[in-house]
Amino acid sequence: MKLNGIYCLLLCSMAFNSWASKCDKYFTTQQLHQLKANEFVEEDSTKRQATAIELVNCIDNSDPEIRDGIVFEGLSFWLRNQQLTIPTTQTLFSSLNQILSTENTDPNNFSQPFAALILAEVVRADRISPYLTDKQRQEVVNTATNYMASIDDYRGFDDTTGWRHAVAHSADLFLQLALNKQITAVQLKQLLEGISSQVVAKNQHFYHYGEPKRLALATIYIVLRGELTQPELQLFFDNIVDPSPFENWGSVYSSNIGLAKLHNSRSFLSELYTITASSKNPQLEKLRPIIKLALKKL
């Protein structure tokens, strides 16, 4: 038994080291920290493009200062300041889309949540200055919704390794897609269905890292597009307040599955109500009574 435990630890260590070395092939730790020390200023455009593409190899790094504070912040800075060329941004789009659309091979599960977060920035760039084709936009909508529905690792924050936060990061991607006027009504409906897939988490998980608010914000921006019909929105909320597989909401109190369903559904609806409560926006004013009625049913 002890040998099996040692063998497992050895395999886990080997897997961790293989992932860590991906980043090491392109950067030393000192080089990465120097990027941030320089406030991501790189005057040589050719070098900046190459660095941006290579940074994707570090999204699985177990050090949050590198993964979040350098890789994400650096790419976000360059994208938001339009310092990356279209070919570079297209390469980022393809790389991140592939990470999200293929089976997770990162034993620590950092790569996919951070691919979603960075892809949100890449998609935002298309909203500001369009560069994606209609086919690529459909591709990323498919990838985003499929990944959201597949999430079953709900680890949020760890004092040592920082954030994973897969659902919240995916919701940020949904939000940026919803803001993009090139995203069609059919695609918005697809995004709404993707959100519905994680309003109630799997595995009896109770959300406690702010995921319902992020899901609610993405929902709000889908609604604000004004592309979805009232029956489509009503169906979305009807699905949320459906007590299945329980007979009714009164019977959820006898199991953790039921309590988690109630907790997560109520948290999501409460966040939506808080956001819309004092809004004067016509789209949100129409939504408010639907949310209020849904809350009363729980």
C-alpha positions in Angstrom: 0.0 0.0 0.0 2.8 2.4 0.9 4.6 1.6 -2.3 1.5 2.3 -4.3 1.3 5.7 -2.6 4.9 6.5 -3.3 4.4 5.4 -7.0 1.4 7.7 -7.2 3.3 10.6 -5.8 6.1 10.0 -8.3 3.7 9.9 -11.2 2.0 13.1 -10.1 5.3 14.8 -9.6 6.4 13.8 -13.1 3.2 15.1 -14.6 3.6 18.4 -12.8 7.2 18.8 -13.9 6.4 18.0 -17.5 3.8 20.8 -17.5 6.0 23.2 -15.7 8.8 22.6 -18.2 6.6 23.7 -21.1 7.0 27.3 -20.0 10.6 26.8 -19.2 11.4 26.0 -22.8 10.5 29.6 -23.7 11.3 31.7 -20.7 13.3 31.8 -17.5 11.5 32.9 -14.4 13.7 36.0 -14.4 12.6 36.9 -18.0 9.0 36.6 -17.1 9.3 38.8 -14.0 11.3 41.3 -16.0 8.3 41.6 -18.4 6.1 42.8 -15.6 8.9 45.0 -14.1 9.0 46.7 -17.5 5.2 47.1 -17.3 5.0 45.0 -20.5 6.6 47.7 -22.6 8.4 46.1 -25.5 9.5 48.5 -28.2 10.5 45.8 -30.6 7.2 44.8 -32.3 8.6 41.6 -33.7 9.8 40.5 -30.3 6.5 41.5 -28.7 4.5 39.4 -31.2 6.7 36.3 -30.6 6.6 36.8 -26.8 2.8 37.0 -26.8 2.4 33.8 -28.7 5.0 32.0 -26.5 3.3 33.2 -23.3 0.4 30.8 -24.0 2.8 28.0 -23.0 2.8 29.4 -19.5 -0.9 29.4 -18.8 -0.6 26.2 -16.9 2.2 27.5 -14.6 1.5 26.7 -11.0 2.8 30.1 -9.8 -0.1 32.5 -9.8 2.3 35.5 -10.1 3.3 34.1 -13.5 0.0 32.6 -14.7 -2.3 35.4 -13.6 0.0 38.4 -12.9 2.3 38.0 -16.0 0.7 35.9 -18.7 -2.9 37.1 -18.3 -2.0 40.7 -17.4 0.6 41.0 -20.2 -1.6 39.6 -23.0 -4.5 41.7 -21.7 -2.3 44.8 -21.7 -1.1 44.3 -25.3 -4.5 43.4 -26.6 -6.3 46.3 -25.0 -3.7 48.7 -26.2 -3.8 47.2 -29.7 -0.1 46.3 -29.7 -0.6 42.9 -31.2 -0.9 42.4 -35.0 -3.9 40.6 -36.5 -1.7 37.5 -37.4 -0.6 37.3 -33.8 -4.1 37.7 -32.4 -5.3 35.1 -34.9 -2.6 32.7 -33.6 -3.7 33.3 -30.0 -7.3 32.7 -31.0 -6.4 29.4 -32.6 -4.2 28.2 -29.8 -6.6 29.1 -27.0 -9.6 27.7 -28.9 -7.8 24.5 -29.3 -6.9 24.2 -25.6 -10.5 24.6 -24.7 -11.9 22.3 -27.4 -9.7 19.4 -26.7 -9.5 17.0 -23.7 -7.8 18.6 -20.7 -4.3 17.2 -20.3 -3.1 19.5 -17.5 -3.2 17.5 -14.3 -3.4 20.7 -12.2 -6.3 22.1 -14.4 -4.9 25.6 -14.8 -4.6 25.7 -18.6 -8.3 25.6 -19.6 -9.7 28.1 -17.1 -7.0 30.5 -18.1 -7.4 29.8 -21.7 -11.0 30.9 -21.3 -10.0 34.0 -19.5 -7.5 35.1 -22.1 -9.7 34.1 -24.9 -12.2 36.6 -23.5 -9.6 39.3 -24.1 -8.9 37.9 -27.6 -12.6 38.0 -28.4 -12.9 41.5 -27.0 -10.3 42.6 -29.5 -12.7 41.4 -32.3 -15.5 43.5 -30.8 -13.3 46.6 -30.8 -11.8 46.0 -34.3 -13.3 43.0 -36.1 -10.8 40.5 -37.4 -12.5 37.2 -37.0 -14.6 35.6 -39.7 -18.3 34.5 -39.1 -17.1 30.9 -39.2 -14.5 31.7 -36.4 -17.2 33.4 -34.3 -19.4 30.3 -34.6 -16.4 28.2 -33.7 -15.6 30.2 -30.5 -19.3 30.2 -29.5 -19.3 26.4 -29.9 -16.1 26.0 -28.0 -17.2 28.3 -25.2 -20.6 26.6 -24.7 -19.2 23.1 -24.9 -16.5 23.9 -22.4 -18.9 25.6 -20.0 -21.2 22.5 -20.1 -18.2 20.2 -19.5 -16.8 21.9 -16.4 -16.8 19.7 -13.3 -13.8 21.1 -11.5 -15.1 23.9 -9.3 -11.9 24.8 -7.5 -11.8 28.6 -7.1 -9.0 30.1 -5.1 -6.1 28.4 -3.4 -3.8 30.3 -1.0 -0.7 28.8 -2.7 -1.6 28.3 -6.3 -4.2 31.1 -6.8 -7.2 31.0 -9.0 -8.7 28.3 -11.3 -12.3 29.6 -11.4 -13.4 27.8 -14.6 -17.0 28.8 -14.5 -16.4 32.5 -13.8 -13.6 32.7 -16.4 -16.0 31.1 -19.0 -18.7 33.5 -18.0 -16.3 36.4 -18.8 -15.8 34.9 -22.3 -19.6 34.6 -22.7 -19.9 38.3 -21.7 -17.5 39.5 -24.3 -19.2 37.4 -27.0 -22.6 38.9 -26.0 -21.2 42.4 -26.3 -20.0 41.7 -29.9 -22.6 42.9 -32.4 -21.4 40.3 -34.9 -22.8 37.6 -32.7 -26.2 36.6 -34.0 -29.5 36.0 -32.2 -29.1 32.3 -32.7 -25.6 32.4 -31.2 -26.9 34.5 -28.2 -29.5 31.8 -27.6 -26.7 29.2 -27.7 -24.8 31.2 -25.1 -27.8 31.5 -22.9 -28.2 27.7 -23.0 -24.5 27.4 -22.1 -25.1 29.5 -19.0 -28.1 27.4 -18.1 -25.8 24.3 -18.0 -23.9 25.7 -15.0 -26.4 27.6 -13.0 -26.6 24.5 -10.9 -23.1 23.0 -10.5 -22.4 19.3 -10.8 -21.2 17.0 -8.0 -23.3 18.6 -5.3 -21.1 21.7 -5.4 -22.2 24.8 -3.6 -20.9 27.9 -5.4 -18.9 30.2 -3.0 -16.4 32.0 -5.2 -18.8 34.5 -6.8 -19.7 32.3 -9.9 -23.4 33.2 -9.8 -22.6 36.9 -10.2 -20.4 36.3 -13.2 -23.0 34.1 -14.8 -25.6 36.7 -14.1 -23.6 39.5 -15.7 -23.1 37.4 -18.8 -26.9 36.8 -18.9 -27.6 40.5 -18.5 -25.4 41.4 -21.5 -27.1 38.7 -23.6 -30.5 40.2 -22.7 -29.3 43.8 -23.3 -28.7 42.9 -27.0 -32.5 42.8 -27.4 -32.3 39.9 -29.8 -34.0 37.2 -27.8 -37.8 36.9 -27.7 -39.8 37.1 -24.5 -40.8 33.4 -24.9 -37.1 32.4 -25.2 -36.2 34.3 -22.1 -39.2 32.8 -20.2 -38.1 29.3 -21.2 -34.6 30.0 -19.8 -36.1 31.0 -16.4 -38.6 28.1 -16.5 -35.7 25.7 -16.8 -34.0 27.3 -13.8 -37.0 27.1 -11.5 -37.8 23.5 -12.6 -37.2 21.4 -9.4 -36.4 18.2 -11.4 -35.2 15.6 -10.6 -37.1 16.5 -7.4 -40.9 16.5 -7.2 -41.0 20.0 -5.9 -38.8 22.6 -4.2 -40.0 21.6 -0.8 -38.4 18.2 -1.2 -34.9 19.5 -1.9 -34.1 19.9 1.8 -33.4 16.2 2.4 -30.1 15.9 0.4 -27.0 17.8 -0.5 -27.9 17.5 -4.2 -31.1 19.3 -3.5 -29.7 21.9 -1.2 -26.9 22.7 -3.7 -29.5 23.0 -6.5 -31.5 25.4 -4.3 -28.5 27.4 -3.2 -27.0 27.8 -6.6 -30.4 28.6 -8.4 -31.3 31.2 -5.7 -27.9 32.8 -5.8 -28.0 33.2 -9.6 -31.5 34.7 -9.5 -30.7 36.9 -6.6 -27.7 38.3 -8.5 -29.8 39.0 -11.5 -32.4 40.7 -9.4 -29.8 42.9 -7.7 -28.4 44.0 -11.0 -31.9 44.8 -12.5 -33.6 46.1 -9.4 -33.1 49.8 -10.1 -32.3 49.7 -13.8 -34.2 52.1 -16.1 -33.2 50.1 -19.2 -36.3 48.9 -21.0 -34.9 45.4 -21.6 -34.0 44.9 -18.0 -37.3 46.4 -16.8 -39.1 43.7 -18.8 -36.9 41.1 -17.2 -37.4 42.2 -13.6 -40.9 40.7 -13.0 -39.8 37.4 -14.6 -36.8 37.2 -12.2 -39.0 38.2 -9.2 -41.6 35.5 -10.0 -38.8 32.9 -10.4 -37.4 33.7 -7.0 -40.8 33.3 -5.4 -41.0 29.8 -6.8 -37.9 28.6 -5.0 
